[in-house]
Amino acid sequence: MANINEDAKKVQAIINKSKRIVFFSGAGVSVESGIPDFRSTNGLYNQEYKYPPEMIISHSFFVSNTEEFYRFYKKKMLILDAKCNPCHLYLKKLEDKGKLRGIVTQNIDGLHSKAGNKLVIELHGSIHRNYCQNCMKLFDGNYILHSKDLIPHCDKCGGIIKPDVVLYEEPLNPNVMNSSLVAIREADTLIVAGTSLVVYPAAGFVSYFQGDNLVYIDVNEKARCDLATLTIHQKVGELFSLLEV
């Protein structure tokens, strides 16, 4: 792995001359906050379960086996006490300075918003938003986590509550998609971090970038983005802890 200080200097030089930065984040951005990713050696998809995780977090499985879905979801995905890491905190400062024009994230943990960023587009939803499928009443993550029954029910009408996250077999919200594409298209610098760029349609969003610098950051040395003008293989939080606004 290359020297992290040298890599930080390269990223810093690009940030210094950029005026419209968009940050595109994947699960690797939150790993340093204690949230497991999906496809790494220790990721959710490489652990043993009664059912494959890809099946559990699908729409059809949620409908047909809601109890098993929530058993997995509450234990492995509903992480409400995670702390923001240096990447999240740096992006807040960058937004405050007016350089960061948006965060497009595949993550559902809400850590970008928790850090104070306002310009956050959550492609796959958030564990902090949940709604009754019957009356559409909204509930926070704590209501789900501490529900007396494994399957949380609405305290108003008794309907089953569903997390406002995009499951497999479900489409992305078209308005959210459009906002993401506009932000990426208008950026002069796109920083893609912590994602293997294998989940579509989100992975295809980078092709809409028309700016000067596409920085790709991932700790996996085999990870690649063909459109990148600079590729960095470092832990995202450690790298961003060395940057200045």
Secondary structure, 3 states (H helix, E strand, C coil): CCCHHHHHHHHHHHHHHCCCEEEEECHHHCHHHCCCCCCCCCCHHHCCCCCCHHHHCEHHHHHHCHHHHHHHHHHHHCCCCCCCCHHHHHHHHHHHCCCEEEEEECCCCCHHHHCCCCCEEECCEEEEEEEECCCCCEECHHHHHCCCCCCCECCCCCCEEEEEECCECCCCCHHHHHHHHHHHHHCCEEEEECCCCCCCCHHHHHHHCCCCEEEEECCCCCCCCCCCCEEECCCHHHHHCCCCC
